[in-house]
Amino acid sequence: MSKRIWSIALAYVGVMIGAGVSSGQDLLQYFVSFGAWGLIGVIVLGVLHVGFGRLMISLGSY
């Protein structure tokens, strides 16, 4: 991967997720407390995050 791709990806993580939440540990602990439904929620949240992130980056490139 090129250096430009990595810089865009890391900027996205820093802006959208934030430095304190980038590890995902606190979110995972929250969702796991709901059991199996919580793990399904993590998967749904991940898919939505990827989709909206791609949309925002595409719109931002214009």
PDB file of N, CA, C and O in Angstrom:
ATOM      1  N   MET A   1       0.829  -1.182   0.000  1.00  0.00           N
ATOM      2  CA  MET A   1       0.000   0.000   0.000  1.00  0.00           C
ATOM      3  C   MET A   1       0.876   1.249   0.000  1.00  0.00           C
ATOM      4  O   MET A   1       1.960   1.285   0.583  1.00  0.00           O
ATOM      5  N   SER A   2       0.376   2.233  -0.656  1.00  0.00           N
ATOM      6  CA  SER A   2       1.151   3.461  -0.722  1.00  0.00           C
ATOM      7  C   SER A   2       1.001   4.261   0.578  1.00  0.00           C
ATOM      8  O   SER A   2       0.095   4.037   1.381  1.00  0.00           O
ATOM      9  N   LYS A   3       1.911   5.178   0.738  1.00  0.00           N
ATOM     10  CA  LYS A   3       1.903   6.010   1.941  1.00  0.00           C
ATOM     11  C   LYS A   3       0.667   6.901   1.982  1.00  0.00           C
ATOM     12  O   LYS A   3       0.164   7.208   3.063  1.00  0.00           O
ATOM     13  N   ARG A   4       0.175   7.314   0.831  1.00  0.00           N
ATOM     14  CA  ARG A   4      -1.016   8.170   0.759  1.00  0.00           C
ATOM     15  C   ARG A   4      -2.253   7.413   1.250  1.00  0.00           C
ATOM     16  O   ARG A   4      -3.082   7.978   1.963  1.00  0.00           O
ATOM     17  N   ILE A   5      -2.377   6.164   0.878  1.00  0.00           N
ATOM     18  CA  ILE A   5      -3.527   5.364   1.326  1.00  0.00           C
ATOM     19  C   ILE A   5      -3.508   5.219   2.838  1.00  0.00           C
ATOM     20  O   ILE A   5      -4.544   5.350   3.489  1.00  0.00           O
ATOM     21  N   TRP A   6      -2.332   4.948   3.401  1.00  0.00           N
ATOM     22  CA  TRP A   6      -2.220   4.802   4.852  1.00  0.00           C
ATOM     23  C   TRP A   6      -2.540   6.114   5.562  1.00  0.00           C
ATOM     24  O   TRP A   6      -3.192   6.110   6.607  1.00  0.00           O
ATOM     25  N   SER A   7      -2.088   7.228   5.007  1.00  0.00           N
ATOM     26  CA  SER A   7      -2.349   8.509   5.664  1.00  0.00           C
ATOM     27  C   SER A   7      -3.841   8.840   5.642  1.00  0.00           C
ATOM     28  O   SER A   7      -4.361   9.384   6.616  1.00  0.00           O
ATOM     29  N   ILE A   8      -4.535   8.524   4.556  1.00  0.00           N
ATOM     30  CA  ILE A   8      -5.982   8.760   4.495  1.00  0.00           C
ATOM     31  C   ILE A   8      -6.709   7.839   5.470  1.00  0.00           C
ATOM     32  O   ILE A   8      -7.628   8.271   6.165  1.00  0.00           O
ATOM     33  N   ALA A   9      -6.301   6.577   5.521  1.00  0.00           N
ATOM     34  CA  ALA A   9      -6.949   5.623   6.426  1.00  0.00           C
ATOM     35  C   ALA A   9      -6.763   6.021   7.885  1.00  0.00           C
ATOM     36  O   ALA A   9      -7.711   5.953   8.667  1.00  0.00           O
ATOM     37  N   LEU A  10      -5.573   6.429   8.258  1.00  0.00           N
ATOM     38  CA  LEU A  10      -5.325   6.819   9.640  1.00  0.00           C
ATOM     39  C   LEU A  10      -6.007   8.139   9.987  1.00  0.00           C
ATOM     40  O   LEU A  10      -6.432   8.334  11.126  1.00  0.00           O
ATOM     41  N   ALA A  11      -6.115   9.044   9.018  1.00  0.00           N
ATOM     42  CA  ALA A  11      -6.855  10.281   9.261  1.00  0.00           C
ATOM     43  C   ALA A  11      -8.328   9.972   9.488  1.00  0.00           C
ATOM     44  O   ALA A  11      -8.972  10.588  10.336  1.00  0.00           O
ATOM     45  N   TYR A  12      -8.858   9.024   8.734  1.00  0.00           N
ATOM     46  CA  TYR A  12     -10.256   8.621   8.907  1.00  0.00           C
ATOM     47  C   TYR A  12     -10.482   8.053  10.306  1.00  0.00           C
ATOM     48  O   TYR A  12     -11.460   8.401  10.968  1.00  0.00           O
ATOM     49  N   VAL A  13      -9.593   7.190  10.750  1.00  0.00           N
ATOM     50  CA  VAL A  13      -9.715   6.616  12.091  1.00  0.00           C
ATOM     51  C   VAL A  13      -9.639   7.710  13.144  1.00  0.00           C
ATOM     52  O   VAL A  13     -10.414   7.707  14.100  1.00  0.00           O
ATOM     53  N   GLY A  14      -8.722   8.633  12.978  1.00  0.00           N
ATOM     54  CA  GLY A  14      -8.566   9.697  13.965  1.00  0.00           C
ATOM     55  C   GLY A  14      -9.750  10.636  14.038  1.00  0.00           C
ATOM     56  O   GLY A  14     -10.130  11.078  15.122  1.00  0.00           O
ATOM     57  N   VAL A  15     -10.337  10.944  12.892  1.00  0.00           N
ATOM     58  CA  VAL A  15     -11.441  11.901  12.863  1.00  0.00           C
ATOM     59  C   VAL A  15     -12.771  11.237  13.200  1.00  0.00           C
ATOM     60  O   VAL A  15     -13.513  11.739  14.044  1.00  0.00           O
ATOM     61  N   MET A  16     -13.079  10.134  12.564  1.00  0.00           N
ATOM     62  CA  MET A  16     -14.392   9.515  12.708  1.00  0.00           C
ATOM     63  C   MET A  16     -14.529   8.716  14.010  1.00  0.00           C
ATOM     64  O   MET A  16     -15.558   8.797  14.681  1.00  0.00           O
ATOM     65  N   ILE A  17     -13.537   7.977  14.353  1.00  0.00           N
ATOM     66  CA  ILE A  17     -13.632   7.125  15.530  1.00  0.00           C
ATOM     67  C   ILE A  17     -13.102   7.840  16.760  1.00  0.00           C
ATOM     68  O   ILE A  17     -13.692   7.749  17.837  1.00  0.00           O
ATOM     69  N   GLY A  18     -12.019   8.533  16.611  1.00  0.00           N
ATOM     70  CA  GLY A  18     -11.411   9.231  17.736  1.00  0.00           C
ATOM     71  C   GLY A  18     -10.302   8.407  18.351  1.00  0.00           C
ATOM     72  O   GLY A  18     -10.321   7.178  18.288  1.00  0.00           O
ATOM     73  N   ALA A  19      -9.362   9.065  18.931  1.00  0.00           N
ATOM     74  CA  ALA A  19      -8.194   8.375  19.478  1.00  0.00           C
ATOM     75  C   ALA A  19      -8.555   7.508  20.666  1.00  0.00           C
ATOM     76  O   ALA A  19      -7.971   6.437  20.836  1.00  0.00           O
ATOM     77  N   GLY A  20      -9.495   7.930  21.492  1.00  0.00           N
ATOM     78  CA  GLY A  20      -9.848   7.165  22.676  1.00  0.00           C
ATOM     79  C   GLY A  20     -10.648   5.910  22.387  1.00  0.00           C
ATOM     80  O   GLY A  20     -10.664   4.989  23.204  1.00  0.00           O
ATOM     81  N   VAL A  21     -11.302   5.854  21.256  1.00  0.00           N
ATOM     82  CA  VAL A  21     -12.178   4.726  20.944  1.00  0.00           C
ATOM     83  C   VAL A  21     -11.580   3.861  19.837  1.00  0.00           C
ATOM     84  O   VAL A  21     -12.178   2.852  19.464  1.00  0.00           O
ATOM     85  N   SER A  22     -10.430   4.227  19.312  1.00  0.00           N
ATOM     86  CA  SER A  22      -9.892   3.531  18.149  1.00  0.00           C
ATOM     87  C   SER A  22      -9.551   2.075  18.432  1.00  0.00           C
ATOM     88  O   SER A  22      -9.532   1.260  17.510  1.00  0.00           O
ATOM     89  N   SER A  23      -9.285   1.733  19.678  1.00  0.00           N
ATOM     90  CA  SER A  23      -8.999   0.325  19.973  1.00  0.00           C
ATOM     91  C   SER A  23     -10.266  -0.508  19.968  1.00  0.00           C
ATOM     92  O   SER A  23     -10.215  -1.710  19.707  1.00  0.00           O
ATOM     93  N   GLY A  24     -11.403   0.111  20.253  1.00  0.00           N
ATOM     94  CA  GLY A  24     -12.668  -0.610  20.237  1.00  0.00           C
ATOM     95  C   GLY A  24     -12.933  -1.389  21.511  1.00  0.00           C
ATOM     96  O   GLY A  24     -13.963  -2.055  21.619  1.00  0.00           O
ATOM     97  N   GLN A  25     -12.045  -1.323  22.460  1.00  0.00           N
ATOM     98  CA  GLN A  25     -12.183  -2.115  23.685  1.00  0.00           C
ATOM     99  C   GLN A  25     -13.420  -1.735  24.482  1.00  0.00           C
ATOM    100  O   GLN A  25     -14.169  -2.613  24.910  1.00  0.00           O
ATOM    101  N   ASP A  26     -13.646  -0.449  24.688  1.00  0.00           N
ATOM    102  CA  ASP A  26     -14.800  -0.036  25.490  1.00  0.00           C
ATOM    103  C   ASP A  26     -16.115  -0.334  24.772  1.00  0.00           C
ATOM    104  O   ASP A  26     -17.092  -0.724  25.411  1.00  0.00           O
ATOM    105  N   LEU A  27     -16.149  -0.153  23.445  1.00  0.00           N
ATOM    106  CA  LEU A  27     -17.362  -0.499  22.703  1.00  0.00           C
ATOM    107  C   LEU A  27     -17.649  -1.986  22.763  1.00  0.00           C
ATOM    108  O   LEU A  27     -18.799  -2.392  22.932  1.00  0.00           O
ATOM    109  N   LEU A  28     -16.617  -2.800  22.626  1.00  0.00           N
ATOM    110  CA  LEU A  28     -16.803  -4.244  22.671  1.00  0.00           C
ATOM    111  C   LEU A  28     -17.306  -4.677  24.041  1.00  0.00           C
ATOM    112  O   LEU A  28     -18.188  -5.532  24.126  1.00  0.00           O
ATOM    113  N   GLN A  29     -16.770  -4.109  25.111  1.00  0.00           N
ATOM    114  CA  GLN A  29     -17.235  -4.453  26.458  1.00  0.00           C
ATOM    115  C   GLN A  29     -18.698  -4.069  26.649  1.00  0.00           C
ATOM    116  O   GLN A  29     -19.447  -4.796  27.301  1.00  0.00           O
ATOM    117  N   TYR A  30     -19.111  -2.938  26.088  1.00  0.00           N
ATOM    118  CA  TYR A  30     -20.498  -2.507  26.198  1.00  0.00           C
ATOM    119  C   TYR A  30     -21.423  -3.479  25.466  1.00  0.00           C
ATOM    120  O   TYR A  30     -22.421  -3.926  26.030  1.00  0.00           O
ATOM    121  N   PHE A  31     -21.101  -3.806  24.230  1.00  0.00           N
ATOM    122  CA  PHE A  31     -21.968  -4.676  23.445  1.00  0.00           C
ATOM    123  C   PHE A  31     -21.974  -6.113  23.944  1.00  0.00           C
ATOM    124  O   PHE A  31     -23.000  -6.788  23.861  1.00  0.00           O
ATOM    125  N   VAL A  32     -20.848  -6.593  24.461  1.00  0.00           N
ATOM    126  CA  VAL A  32     -20.783  -7.960  24.969  1.00  0.00           C
ATOM    127  C   VAL A  32     -21.673  -8.123  26.193  1.00  0.00           C
ATOM    128  O   VAL A  32     -22.145  -9.226  26.470  1.00  0.00           O
ATOM    129  N   SER A  33     -21.907  -7.051  26.922  1.00  0.00           N
ATOM    130  CA  SER A  33     -22.773  -7.153  28.096  1.00  0.00           C
ATOM    131  C   SER A  33     -24.206  -7.511  27.722  1.00  0.00           C
ATOM    132  O   SER A  33     -24.972  -7.940  28.585  1.00  0.00           O
ATOM    133  N   PHE A  34     -24.586  -7.344  26.455  1.00  0.00           N
ATOM    134  CA  PHE A  34     -25.921  -7.708  25.994  1.00  0.00           C
ATOM    135  C   PHE A  34     -25.983  -9.130  25.436  1.00  0.00           C
ATOM    136  O   PHE A  34     -27.029  -9.552  24.944  1.00  0.00           O
ATOM    137  N   GLY A  35     -24.895  -9.860  25.505  1.00  0.00           N
ATOM    138  CA  GLY A  35     -24.879 -11.249  25.058  1.00  0.00           C
ATOM    139  C   GLY A  35     -24.817 -11.370  23.545  1.00  0.00           C
ATOM    140  O   GLY A  35     -24.141 -10.594  22.870  1.00  0.00           O
ATOM    141  N   ALA A  36     -25.542 -12.364  23.022  1.00  0.00           N
ATOM    142  CA  ALA A  36     -25.504 -12.647  21.583  1.00  0.00           C
ATOM    143  C   ALA A  36     -26.049 -11.481  20.768  1.00  0.00           C
ATOM    144  O   ALA A  36     -25.525 -11.185  19.695  1.00  0.00           O
ATOM    145  N   TRP A  37     -27.094 -10.813  21.258  1.00  0.00           N
ATOM    146  CA  TRP A  37     -27.630  -9.656  20.547  1.00  0.00           C
ATOM    147  C   TRP A  37     -26.606  -8.535  20.467  1.00  0.00           C
ATOM    148  O   TRP A  37     -26.570  -7.795  19.485  1.00  0.00           O
ATOM    149  N   GLY A  38     -25.793  -8.409  21.472  1.00  0.00           N
ATOM    150  CA  GLY A  38     -24.750  -7.389  21.459  1.00  0.00           C
ATOM    151  C   GLY A  38     -23.698  -7.656  20.400  1.00  0.00           C
ATOM    152  O   GLY A  38     -23.223  -6.728  19.744  1.00  0.00           O
ATOM    153  N   LEU A  39     -23.328  -8.923  20.228  1.00  0.00           N
ATOM    154  CA  LEU A  39     -22.355  -9.266  19.189  1.00  0.00           C
ATOM    155  C   LEU A  39     -22.930  -9.031  17.797  1.00  0.00           C
ATOM    156  O   LEU A  39     -22.213  -8.613  16.888  1.00  0.00           O
ATOM    157  N   ILE A  40     -24.215  -9.297  17.632  1.00  0.00           N
ATOM    158  CA  ILE A  40     -24.868  -8.982  16.359  1.00  0.00           C
ATOM    159  C   ILE A  40     -24.851  -7.471  16.143  1.00  0.00           C
ATOM    160  O   ILE A  40     -24.655  -6.999  15.023  1.00  0.00           O
ATOM    161  N   GLY A  41     -25.056  -6.720  17.217  1.00  0.00           N
ATOM    162  CA  GLY A  41     -24.994  -5.267  17.129  1.00  0.00           C
ATOM    163  C   GLY A  41     -23.619  -4.767  16.716  1.00  0.00           C
ATOM    164  O   GLY A  41     -23.517  -3.798  15.964  1.00  0.00           O
ATOM    165  N   VAL A  42     -22.561  -5.410  17.195  1.00  0.00           N
ATOM    166  CA  VAL A  42     -21.200  -5.031  16.814  1.00  0.00           C
ATOM    167  C   VAL A  42     -21.005  -5.232  15.311  1.00  0.00           C
ATOM    168  O   VAL A  42     -20.421  -4.384  14.635  1.00  0.00           O
ATOM    169  N   ILE A  43     -21.492  -6.348  14.800  1.00  0.00           N
ATOM    170  CA  ILE A  43     -21.349  -6.628  13.373  1.00  0.00           C
ATOM    171  C   ILE A  43     -22.131  -5.615  12.542  1.00  0.00           C
ATOM    172  O   ILE A  43     -21.619  -5.086  11.555  1.00  0.00           O
ATOM    173  N   VAL A  44     -23.370  -5.349  12.944  1.00  0.00           N
ATOM    174  CA  VAL A  44     -24.192  -4.369  12.211  1.00  0.00           C
ATOM    175  C   VAL A  44     -23.544  -2.989  12.260  1.00  0.00           C
ATOM    176  O   VAL A  44     -23.490  -2.292  11.247  1.00  0.00           O
ATOM    177  N   LEU A  45     -23.054  -2.595  13.426  1.00  0.00           N
ATOM    178  CA  LEU A  45     -22.402  -1.301  13.571  1.00  0.00           C
ATOM    179  C   LEU A  45     -21.154  -1.210  12.696  1.00  0.00           C
ATOM    180  O   LEU A  45     -20.894  -0.173  12.087  1.00  0.00           O
ATOM    181  N   GLY A  46     -20.391  -2.287  12.636  1.00  0.00           N
ATOM    182  CA  GLY A  46     -19.198  -2.300  11.786  1.00  0.00           C
ATOM    183  C   GLY A  46     -19.523  -2.135  10.317  1.00  0.00           C
ATOM    184  O   GLY A  46     -18.860  -1.380   9.606  1.00  0.00           O
ATOM    185  N   VAL A  47     -20.554  -2.848   9.857  1.00  0.00           N
ATOM    186  CA  VAL A  47     -20.957  -2.747   8.453  1.00  0.00           C
ATOM    187  C   VAL A  47     -21.458  -1.338   8.137  1.00  0.00           C
ATOM    188  O   VAL A  47     -21.104  -0.765   7.107  1.00  0.00           O
ATOM    189  N   LEU A  48     -22.278  -0.786   9.022  1.00  0.00           N
ATOM    190  CA  LEU A  48     -22.773   0.575   8.814  1.00  0.00           C
ATOM    191  C   LEU A  48     -21.636   1.594   8.820  1.00  0.00           C
ATOM    192  O   LEU A  48     -21.641   2.542   8.034  1.00  0.00           O
ATOM    193  N   HIS A  49     -20.682   1.398   9.692  1.00  0.00           N
ATOM    194  CA  HIS A  49     -19.562   2.327   9.795  1.00  0.00           C
ATOM    195  C   HIS A  49     -18.733   2.320   8.510  1.00  0.00           C
ATOM    196  O   HIS A  49     -18.317   3.371   8.023  1.00  0.00           O
ATOM    197  N   VAL A  50     -18.501   1.141   7.974  1.00  0.00           N
ATOM    198  CA  VAL A  50     -17.744   1.044   6.723  1.00  0.00           C
ATOM    199  C   VAL A  50     -18.523   1.707   5.586  1.00  0.00           C
ATOM    200  O   VAL A  50     -17.951   2.451   4.789  1.00  0.00           O
ATOM    201  N   GLY A  51     -19.812   1.438   5.515  1.00  0.00           N
ATOM    202  CA  GLY A  51     -20.624   2.009   4.444  1.00  0.00           C
ATOM    203  C   GLY A  51     -20.692   3.518   4.497  1.00  0.00           C
ATOM    204  O   GLY A  51     -20.474   4.184   3.484  1.00  0.00           O
ATOM    205  N   PHE A  52     -20.992   4.071   5.669  1.00  0.00           N
ATOM    206  CA  PHE A  52     -21.070   5.519   5.800  1.00  0.00           C
ATOM    207  C   PHE A  52     -19.696   6.172   5.659  1.00  0.00           C
ATOM    208  O   PHE A  52     -19.584   7.281   5.138  1.00  0.00           O
ATOM    209  N   GLY A  53     -18.666   5.492   6.117  1.00  0.00           N
ATOM    210  CA  GLY A  53     -17.319   6.036   5.953  1.00  0.00           C
ATOM    211  C   GLY A  53     -16.941   6.149   4.494  1.00  0.00           C
ATOM    212  O   GLY A  53     -16.362   7.148   4.065  1.00  0.00           O
ATOM    213  N   ARG A  54     -17.271   5.120   3.733  1.00  0.00           N
ATOM    214  CA  ARG A  54     -16.970   5.172   2.293  1.00  0.00           C
ATOM    215  C   ARG A  54     -17.767   6.290   1.626  1.00  0.00           C
ATOM    216  O   ARG A  54     -17.240   7.004   0.773  1.00  0.00           O
ATOM    217  N   LEU A  55     -19.013   6.441   2.003  1.00  0.00           N
ATOM    218  CA  LEU A  55     -19.842   7.501   1.438  1.00  0.00           C
ATOM    219  C   LEU A  55     -19.265   8.879   1.757  1.00  0.00           C
ATOM    220  O   LEU A  55     -19.189   9.737   0.878  1.00  0.00           O
ATOM    221  N   MET A  56     -18.866   9.091   2.990  1.00  0.00           N
ATOM    222  CA  MET A  56     -18.320  10.395   3.387  1.00  0.00           C
ATOM    223  C   MET A  56     -17.000  10.696   2.690  1.00  0.00           C
ATOM    224  O   MET A  56     -16.753  11.831   2.282  1.00  0.00           O
ATOM    225  N   ILE A  57     -16.162   9.690   2.554  1.00  0.00           N
ATOM    226  CA  ILE A  57     -14.882   9.915   1.862  1.00  0.00           C
ATOM    227  C   ILE A  57     -15.117  10.187   0.387  1.00  0.00           C
ATOM    228  O   ILE A  57     -14.434  11.021  -0.208  1.00  0.00           O
ATOM    229  N   SER A  58     -16.088   9.483  -0.216  1.00  0.00           N
ATOM    230  CA  SER A  58     -16.409   9.742  -1.625  1.00  0.00           C
ATOM    231  C   SER A  58     -16.938  11.148  -1.823  1.00  0.00           C
ATOM    232  O   SER A  58     -16.535  11.840  -2.758  1.00  0.00           O
ATOM    233  N   LEU A  59     -17.835  11.574  -0.953  1.00  0.00           N
ATOM    234  CA  LEU A  59     -18.368  12.925  -1.062  1.00  0.00           C
ATOM    235  C   LEU A  59     -17.294  13.973  -0.789  1.00  0.00           C
ATOM    236  O   LEU A  59     -17.285  15.034  -1.414  1.00  0.00           O
ATOM    237  N   GLY A  60     -16.398  13.680   0.135  1.00  0.00           N
ATOM    238  CA  GLY A  60     -15.333  14.621   0.467  1.00  0.00           C
ATOM    239  C   GLY A  60     -14.300  14.777  -0.644  1.00  0.00           C
ATOM    240  O   GLY A  60     -13.604  15.790  -0.715  1.00  0.00           O
ATOM    241  N   SER A  61     -14.205  13.773  -1.509  1.00  0.00           N
ATOM    242  CA  SER A  61     -13.218  13.869  -2.590  1.00  0.00           C
ATOM    243  C   SER A  61     -13.654  14.818  -3.704  1.00  0.00           C
ATOM    244  O   SER A  61     -12.838  15.231  -4.528  1.00  0.00           O
ATOM    245  N   TYR A  62     -14.948  15.164  -3.725  1.00  0.00           N
ATOM    246  CA  TYR A  62     -15.421  16.102  -4.745  1.00  0.00           C
ATOM    247  C   TYR A  62     -15.116  17.505  -4.304  1.00  0.00           C
ATOM    248  O   TYR A  62     -15.429  18.459  -5.016  1.00  0.00           O
TER     249      TYR A  62
END
